Amino acid sequence: MKFFIIIILLPSLSFGQSKIDFGRYTKVWVLNTSDEPQNLLLSENTSIKSNNFFPNSKLNELSLYIPGNNNLIFKNGNKYILSYLINNSIDTISIDRCDATIYPAETQILVNSEWKTFQISMGSSCGNSYFKSGLLPKSFYTLHIERPFEGDVPTKFRVKLKFGNKEYFSNVCSIKLTKEEIQKSNLPIKPLSL
């Protein structure tokens, strides 16, 4: 009898699961430079004065900058795009966060001369994950953007962040994607919280 029940339930277990394409989601991680728990949020801020490679003439009050040499590969094989969120103003700017990431974030690719949403950030099912952090004046966050699956088709790529009713776009960089991944840019993405 138990064997019969297992055979009856097996199709619903394997076919009833939804298929989530995790390649359509991204995370924009904020790098922390301190091991001291009491300084976690403050240690994410780095003074602009300590950095001489930002294109200062092109900085707005809040800028998202991806340098030309942006490829990060960690020992565990994880790949990221290096970027910076720069506060060039004289005020602290409130940044929406979800745990150690910036939320919401969106990656976009250029398809047929039109920017298309490629990935959106994953949320959290825990309400305590959401908060605002202060990006200090004349400071920046170092960001690690999860690199999409690599292919062989050169593609223009940028990141969009939205804080309140303002949208901020990074400069454009080039990545390589598969044709299949590029075709997905025309498909809707369902919000996902884990």
VOLUM-182635 format. One record per residue (C-alpha): residue in three letters; x, y, z. Coordinates in steps of 0.1 Angstrom, whole numbers, m for minus. Example, Ala and Ser with C-alpha at 12.3 -4.5 7.8 and 13.67 -1.06 7.14 Angstrom:
<nodes>
> ALA_123_m45_78
> SER_137_m11_71
</nodes>
This chain:
<nodes>
> MET_0_0_0
> LYS_28_25_9
> PHE_45_17_m24
> PHE_13_24_m43
> ILE_9_58_m26
> ILE_44_68_m34
> ILE_39_59_m71
> ILE_7_80_m72
> LEU_24_110_m55
> LEU_57_109_m74
> PRO_44_128_m106
> SER_29_156_m85
> LEU_62_160_m66
> SER_84_163_m97
> PHE_60_181_m121
> GLY_42_203_m95
> GLN_73_223_m87
> SER_76_257_m103
> LYS_106_263_m124
> ILE_124_295_m114
> ASP_150_309_m138
> PHE_174_323_m113
> GLY_194_338_m141
> ARG_167_365_m143
> TYR_176_378_m108
> THR_206_397_m95
> LYS_220_410_m63
> VAL_240_442_m59
> TRP_262_435_m28
> VAL_276_463_m7
> LEU_312_455_3
> ASN_319_458_40
> THR_355_466_50
> SER_352_460_88
> ASP_351_429_109
> GLU_336_448_139
> PRO_298_443_141
> GLN_292_477_157
> ASN_308_494_126
> LEU_292_474_98
> LEU_272_502_82
> LEU_297_529_87
> SER_325_508_73
> GLU_307_505_40
> ASN_313_542_35
> THR_347_551_19
> SER_358_587_14
> ILE_360_599_m22
> LYS_393_615_m12
> SER_409_580_m9
> ASN_400_573_m46
> ASN_416_590_m76
> PHE_401_570_m104
> PHE_365_582_m105
> PRO_356_604_m134
> ASN_350_635_m112
> SER_340_657_m140
> LYS_311_634_m148
> LEU_299_628_m112
> ASN_264_639_m103
> GLU_252_642_m68
> LEU_246_604_m68
> SER_264_583_m95
> LEU_267_547_m102
> TYR_300_540_m119
> ILE_313_508_m135
> PRO_351_510_m142
> GLY_365_496_m174
> ASN_384_469_m155
> ASN_354_455_m137
> ASN_358_417_m138
> LEU_359_401_m103
> ILE_364_363_m99
> PHE_366_349_m64
> LYS_384_317_m53
> ASN_350_299_m50
> GLY_343_307_m87
> ASN_317_334_m81
> LYS_319_362_m107
> TYR_309_398_m102
> ILE_310_432_m119
> LEU_328_458_m98
> SER_310_491_m94
> TYR_307_521_m71
> LEU_278_541_m58
> ILE_292_576_m53
> ASN_277_604_m32
> ASN_293_635_m46
> SER_269_658_m26
> ILE_273_675_7
> ASP_244_656_22
> THR_240_621_35
> ILE_218_601_10
> SER_194_575_22
> ILE_199_542_3
> ASP_172_514_3
> ARG_187_481_13
> CYS_178_444_17
> ASP_203_428_40
> ALA_238_433_25
> THR_224_444_m9
> ILE_209_475_m25
> TYR_172_470_m32
> PRO_156_474_m57
> ALA_181_470_m84
> GLU_177_461_m121
> THR_202_452_m148
> GLN_194_462_m184
> ILE_208_451_m218
> LEU_207_469_m251
> VAL_187_448_m276
> ASN_179_463_m311
> SER_188_498_m299
> GLU_164_496_m269
> TRP_172_491_m233
> LYS_154_460_m219
> THR_151_448_m183
> PHE_174_418_m181
> GLN_174_410_m143
> ILE_157_423_m112
> SER_169_420_m76
> MET_155_393_m53
> GLY_137_405_m22
> SER_134_388_11
> SER_104_371_27
> CYS_116_386_61
> GLY_104_422_67
> ASN_134_428_90
> SER_157_425_60
> TYR_146_459_46
> PHE_162_491_59
> LYS_178_524_48
> SER_215_531_52
> GLY_232_565_50
> LEU_257_570_22
> LEU_278_598_37
> PRO_287_630_19
> LYS_317_627_m5
> SER_318_590_1
> PHE_311_558_m19
> TYR_300_522_m16
> THR_320_495_m34
> LEU_295_472_m51
> HIS_297_437_m64
> ILE_270_430_m90
> GLU_264_393_m97
> ARG_277_387_m132
> PRO_251_371_m155
> PHE_258_337_m171
> GLU_286_342_m197
> GLY_281_335_m234
> ASP_298_346_m266
> VAL_276_375_m277
> PRO_290_409_m268
> THR_262_429_m252
> LYS_259_464_m238
> PHE_250_463_m201
> ARG_240_489_m174
> VAL_225_489_m139
> LYS_195_509_m127
> LEU_188_518_m91
> LYS_157_535_m78
> PHE_155_555_m46
> GLY_122_571_m39
> ASN_110_585_m72
> LYS_145_590_m87
> GLU_162_566_m110
> TYR_199_563_m114
> PHE_217_546_m143
> SER_253_534_m144
> ASN_276_541_m173
> VAL_275_514_m200
> CYS_299_484_m200
> SER_302_454_m222
> ILE_295_418_m211
> LYS_291_386_m231
> LEU_258_367_m230
> THR_243_337_m247
> LYS_217_342_m274
> GLU_191_324_m252
> GLU_198_348_m223
> ILE_194_379_m246
> GLN_161_366_m259
> LYS_148_364_m224
> SER_150_401_m221
> ASN_116_404_m238
> LEU_99_382_m212
> PRO_84_395_m179
> ILE_101_387_m146
> LYS_80_378_m116
> PRO_92_394_m83
> LEU_108_368_m60
> SER_115_368_m23
> LEU_135_341_m6
</nodes>
